[in-house]
């Protein structure tokens, strides 16, 4: 059974590193937090959790998604992580409505046709329900409809891509947790926690 709290620590091979004098941080973003430091006060933002000055997220994670965000003060590294042309894989644990079958998982692997075109092949597999923190607010379930989980790795940066991919196959996403960006993983980083990578 996948368990967030014993996922291996940050892998060392092929890891990108900041330039001398720069830093890189991992943050476990809660649900309902804007992946930016500025805001109008109506929603929580990164500044409600992070006091380190002059670091910025490398890429985005939607307001209604949770999990790993990489931050740095190295502009070159920020671009290398976030720009889709570099195809750095992002890995998610996804809870979907319905019992997703192998045929649907295979379509995720080969590509799903969306309004903006066919997605690139992805790595996908069914997984047992992972051990995660309780989400606030909780996911709204329908008692008559089962749910299931997949692990999905993509290397594109389309807007809300994972949610659109599962919806196109008839399995709407209920919960979306990013567990890895390239070689960086959440490991045992607590919800709302921030750690500097040495």
N, C-alpha and C positions, 0 to 999 in steps of 0.2 A: 504494500500500500504506500503510495507517495506520502511523504511526511515532510512538510516544510522545515521542520526543526531538526532533521538530520540530513538534509541536503548537504553535500560536500561543501567545504569552505571554498572561497574564491579560487578558481583554477588558475594556475600560474602559466600554463603553456599558451603561447600566442597572444598574451595579454597586451593591450595597448597601455602605454604609460604617459603621464603628463611630462612636459618639458621641465628642465631643472628650475626649481623655484616655484613651480606650479603644483596644484593639488587636485585630487580626484576623490569624490565622496559617493557613497551609496545611501539612498534614503528609501524607506519602506512607506510609500504613500497610502494613507487611508482612503477609503471611499469618501466622496463628497469634498475633496480638496482640489482646488485649481492648481495645475502644474505650472505655476508662475508666482512671482513674488509680489506683483502689484495686484490691486483689486479695489473694488468700491466699498468694501466692508460688508457686503451682503453674503459673501461666501468665504470660507476659509481658504487660505493660500499657503504657499510654502513658508512665508514669513512667520506664520503662526507656529511653525515647528523648527525652523532653521535660523540660527543667529550668526552663522559664519558669513562674513562679508565677502562680496564680490565673486560668489560662485553662482553659476546658472545651470539650469537643466539642459542636458544634451538630448534633445528630442522631447516629445510630449507623452503624457499619459492622461487619458480622458478623465473628466470630473467624476464619472461613475465607474471608473476602473481603479484597481488597487495594485500595490506591489512596487516593483523596483524602478527607481529613477536614479540615473547617474548624473552627478553635477560636477562641474569643474570650472576653474578660472583660466583654463588653457583653451583659447579660441580655436586653435588648430585641431586639438583633440575633440572639442565639442562638435566641430563640423564632421570629423571622421566618424564619430559615433552616430550622429543624427541624420546625415545626408543619405537618402536611399541609394544613391549611386554606388556607395561603398558596400551595400548589401550585408551589413552586420546583422546577424540573426537575432530576433527577439522571441523569447519563449514564454508561453502563457499556459496557465491552467484555466480551463473554461468549463463552467457549468452551463449546460443547455437544457432547455425544456424538451422532454421526450427521451426515449431510449435510442440514442444515436447508434446506427448500425454500421457494419464494416463497409457497406457500399458507400455510405455518406463519408466515412473517414477516407476511403480511397479517392473520392472526388476532391477532398481537401488536399490530398497528396498530389494529384495531377493538375489541379487548377479549377477554380470556380468562376463562372461567368457573372460579372457584376455590371452595373450600368456603365462603369468606366473601363470595361474590358476584362479580359481573362486574367486571373491572378497567377502569379508564378507558382510552380510546384512548392508545396510545403511539407514539412515533416509533421505527421499527425499520428496519434494513437489513442485508443481508449485507455483510461486509467480508472482505478478505484477512487472513491471520494477521498481527497487529501485531507490531512489534518491541518486546519487553518484556524486563525483567530475568528471570533464571532464578528460578523459584519454589522455595522450600525449605520442605517437601519437594516434589519434583516431582509434577506431576499423574500419576495412575496411568492409563495407557492400556491399552486392549485392542487388540492388534495387528490383530484381525479387524474392528474397528469404526472407521470414519473419524471425524474430528472437523471441526467448522467453527466460524466466528466470526460474531457479530452485534454491531452497535452498537444499544443500546436506551436510550431516554430515557423516564423515567416521572415523574409528578408526585404520586404517592401515597406513603404511608409504611407500607404493610402489612409485617408481619413476613416476612422472607425472600421477598419478593414476586417478584423476578426468577427465583429458583430455582424457585419454585412455578409461575410462568408457563411456563417452558420445559419443565418436567417434565410439565405438563398437556398439552402438545402432543407429547409423546413424545421430547423432546430434553433429557435431563438436563444440568444445568450442571456442567461440570468445573472451570472457572476463572472467577472474577468479579472484574473490576478496575473500580473507579469512576474515571472520568477527568474528570468535571466535576460541579459543583454550581452551578446557575445560570450566572453568567458566570465563575466561578472554574474554572480548569483546572490539571491537573497540570503542563503544560508540560514543562520539563526537570528537575523536582524529583526528586532521586535517591531511591531506596528508603530509608525511614527518615529522610529529610530533612525539615527544617522551615524555612519561610520566612515572614517577616512581610510583609504586604501594606501598602504605603504609601498 
